[in-house]
Amino acid sequence: MMKFGLGQSALRVEDARLLTGKGRFTDDVQLEGMVYGTTLRSPHGHARILAINTSAAKAMPHVLAVYTAADLADYGAIPCLASINPDAATPRYALALDVVRFVGDGVAFVVAETRDAAKAAAEAIVVDYEDLPAVATMDEAMAAGAPALWAHSPDNQLWTWHVGDQATTDAAFSAAAHITRLRLVQNRVAPTSMEVRAAVADYDATTGYTLHTGSQGVANMRGMLAGAILKCPPEHVRVITGDVGGGFGMKSFVYPEYILVLHAAKHLGRPVKWTGDRSDAFQTDTHGRDMVSDAALALDAKGMFLGLRVKTWSNLGGYQAQFGPAIQTFAGGKMVGGLYRIPAMYNEVVGVATNTAPVDAYRGAGRPEAAYITERLVETAAMEMGIGRDAIRRQNLLRPDELPYQSPLGNLFDVGNFPALLDKAIDAADWHGFAARKTASAKAGKRRGQGMCYYVEIAGIAGNQEYADAKFMSDGTVDVAVGTQSNGQGHETAYAQVVAATLGVDMARVRIVQGDTDRLEVGHGTGGSRSMQFGGAASIEACKAIIAKGKALAMAHLDSESIDYEAGLFKASGTNRSIDLFELAKRHPQALDARGHYKTDKPTPTYPNGCHIAEVDIDPDTGVVEVVRYSVVDDFGTIINPMLLQGQIHGGVAQGLGQALIENVVYGEGAQLLTGSMMDYALPKASHMPHMTFESFGVPNPNNPLGVKGCGEAGTIGAMPSIMNAIVDALDGVQIHMPATPEKVWRALQGKVVRLAAE
């Protein structure tokens, strides 16, 4: 077996750089003559801007410029790329024009010789606001007499979207022997990446704009900036992304500061840097989740699923973010119902405007929300009907002989063995040994609960093509540029394994390049667990092109009309004459360089799936929940690097656990952000995490060359429902909403929380 080939746990090649302080993040960028910017943000959740006096700020030492919306009239609004109702547009500009719509909305941008000088000048700006009524929650926004945040939507409901057949679903409910109903609240969370957002801009009259920023794909970023906002040809914009300390969807988007530093750099003729702080992040990074669903599951007398009906109200925030409307609709709305055989389904989603930060993709982007709805219903139905929670899933999961299966919501589930994976997960978790552990917990004064989630993810829906560009270097290596962007997942390692395996060379001779539109100007970026499916396949295509070019060149070198290629060597067929790949590249500079392009004729999503089983202990005196056991069995198809895969699952579970137990963005009176710092917003720590067992039950996907299915979102998708199901089990069926804080759990144990059924 080739050293560090596919399927092996090769150590991350990027770690040596990152762990020795040689990483290059955006704030590490230092350009000659660089100056610094800061944004003055609205302290009001909703207010009209009557006047902005910048004279005192402009007169302060070291201040170079102060910009307001009037200075940026030539730029377009940040586009919403997933509009559902074009008549309900909510345009957001780099700085607020006349109304601020959430705390943190930018009203002015100051540039100075030092960061401290810029911040001091921002404090000297005087803004005359007319305070307007603000709504922080969807209940407030939709209440009678609520202020209209946008004139075109007086009830603050910007659009309604639906999928499925309502009449068929209504008929299924009419025929049901049992109906389970729940109201489910999915709390708002802050992405809280380790590296805060930052941006450095430069401008050259000949070549145009250059932006350094942490992103999830430079080509996408360039396209969004050049097209609707800067209104210039794409080749006049260069976007560079170095190392990125976490993205989770949030760093896919254009933020106002990126436009502001580009404008300032052009206006001042000097590079401009903006680096946010944690307060900026909590106020202005796109948040995740924040939705309320009335959900119902119809069953026959034997517990077979007949129909699923869901209505969701989705909080969009003060503006519709770039993909915000798509998260609970196209991305997640079609995933309710999971991999179960449910003949009739109908899902309706209402998008609601509030005076809060915009909501967009956060790890899983709609799929964790869909799994939460589905699996909470399934678990509750089993309890209500007295059916085993494993049994009800087993009898309703699609069987291999039913695949491919077209779901009522439009998904074509292609391959897998879901009942067998469920059985493997039950064995791995010692499901049937739970009773003894529950008894042991009771003797220790704890209440133990057990919860299950059988999830499915849809991956690879963000663009149906990708590119990879290979260049041979003078040092005897090959650089392969890819159009996706690592945010910590280990792409440099995984891609190098794919290239090394395809070329049959040592992985140390492969370098992966990412994050520069001058090196590779095309690509759909990282998001929705698509990188290996498309980027890996494009890398294979580049390798195939290299081998084809090499065979043509090797014919002359080896004096043969027939050339074989294996393990990095071109060989004359039937002889012992050969030439090494890198030697051939050295003799013919650039001749073996090749660009690979992988494209599917139509979207070909994959469906990673698996079963998470959690056990919790609850201290009845304090309400503290401890996740004490956690096991995972997943189907990710072909696995490139098992160690990287487990790292992705661990991280995803931590984020799902955080939302289930402690994370919660809270706005108070006047739509004031109450969780604006690490003192107020709780993140999971190592002490919250249980020991996890992980097993794979992979069925390779036939629709891409590697057979992969994607894994980046899966941990979060499975964690939220399994942990909350375990908590409800420990509470003897009493339903509570996320996050299951000690206070909520304690009150439930005191009988102060009633069942949260949909009305």
C-alpha angles and dihedrals in degrees: 000000000000115000109263094359125157116307095027128115098241113181115253110269091205094059096078089060097042097044094050095053095256096118116119112218124174095265089054090066110109119182127184112266093010119170132190137246135199132184125231106219132202115257089200128083091214127006143139117243107230099172142345119209111198099163096103092048094050090052095055121107118274093008112138103178145350118205131195131179090276089065092054100052093122093064126084128233121273100266126241100221096190104050115171098178112028089190090063099056118160104197116203121196131194089265127019112267104205108330132046114213106188140017105275097033105145120245103168140012123213125198121195142159091261135028092238091052091051092051092047091051092049089058089054094059113105117212121188107212130185103212113229129195110274132206119204101177135046091242089057092044094052097040120114111272095017116152114262109239091195123029093225092059109045092174091048090239102127099185146344122224129184141180132189134034114302097190094050090047093049089052091051091053091049089056096045124120091201135018124196115203129188138169106216125194118197108197126228115257135192116228091224098190116195090239113054119221118278138167137196120191134191131178133205121185090221104042101024132219129000120192125187111195142138106262142156093235130002098208092056090046092050092049093051093047098044098043115047100008113037092023094216136120113281091240088065090065125068119188121195125189121184124179115340124208100211131323112180091183094302095095093055092084142081111246127196093252091063090059092044096054091046091052093046093048091053093044096046100034090229135100112265127204129197120183119181125218128219091270090056089050096052092045102042114017108102111266127220140234114353104157141132122213134190102205133178135184122201119208138177123236092275095052097258112149115247105169146353125209125184135174116187133187109206121200108223097178127223093322134022103253123222095275098006098116091050098057101079093027122039095012102040108005094075092051099067110113093041118205094331126121099248111159097198129034136164126182125184125186128190119199113218129194119219136165094262137101114290116270121224142143116340122172105311094013101219098339096088087049092051093047090049092055093046099043096043088054094046093049093047093047090054091052093047094048097041093241122139111263090228092044095052090052095045094053093047101041116104113259124226091249089060094057133140088047126181108215121214088249095056105263118135104211103202116178139006145093103241101170091050091049089050091053091048090051092050090053093045091053095043086234094177093051090063095099092064092049091049090053091049091051091050090054088054091052096256134120113228125203134185125209136182136197127187102193136183127198129197110220135182098033096125101088127337099232143050140182137219125190120202125198127177114227131212092245092066098262134110121231115209117193116204131194096227126079131225117227092181101306096116099253093155088062099041095047091046089054091052093049094043092050093047095047093037093232135127113280090231089070093060123082122187117215124196141158109049125099089201088062098040117005098187134062142107097235133222120315139108094030092287105130102095094035093058108010092044090049091049089052089054090051090052090051091049090053090050091052092048092050090045093053091053092051094042092059091073094040094050097033092233136123091208121060128182125196126208137148094355095311131110108211133190103240114257094008139085093238113118145154128207119245094236093045089053090049090050092053092048108038113209092356093109096042109119143175119220122207123190118187134162121215090233135006108292106187121187125222113221109190142170150143126267120192121190134184123197136189118211124201103219092202095058106016091234113155121211121189100220104172131026130173133176134194113182140181109215096152112229113012117217098189119005094199094053089046093055090048090056091050093048092051093046093050090051091055092046091047090049092055093044096050115021120352118102133149108215130193120193138192113337089016090283113167108242096181099056100133143034087263089065106028116069121218126188116260131203088264090063093056122090126214105272131210118206132194133170129224100177127184106186116237112241095207101074132045096246096045090230126150105192128254112195099102101033101092093057093045093055099038103061098055097038094051094044091046089053091050092050089049090053088050091054093248100316106144122224133173128244130297094053094206120181090255093054093046093046091050090049089053090051090054093249095122120067129203109287100223122166113258 
